[in-house]
Amino acid sequence: MTDKPKKPKKPQQVFTLLVQIGRKDGDGLPDGATGAALMCFASGVDEAEAVRETVALLKQADTAPLDVTGYGTLDERLAEGHEIDGEERALMQRALDENAVIVAQVTPFFDKD
């Protein structure tokens, strides 16, 4: 019996994701909000895994994810000229260290009447 050679494990990376959510009972958004944008830092071996994990977590948290836009890893964002402050870098590192999804910012949407 021969053992299969183990594939090298892909390292975890942190991806910046912008998730748009709609309204759902118990979502914790302010009264009158029609939804929100969530800036998240999520770990994964690739962006697809980070998106899947983020959407699953947000559904468990009684939110209604509608759309996800990926902005890449720290290195990809820096290469595109994004300015990333120390606080944002610390949250990215925390997402990596804890293999977690960190919601860094919530921006509620309101209808303009």
Buried (B, 14 or more C-beta within 10 A) or exposed (E): EEEEEEEEEEEBBBBBBBBBBBEBEEBEBEEEBEBBBBBBBBBBEEBEBBBBBBBEBBEEBEBBBEEBEBBBBBEBBEEEEEEEEEEBEEBBBBBBEEEBBBBBEBEBBEEEE
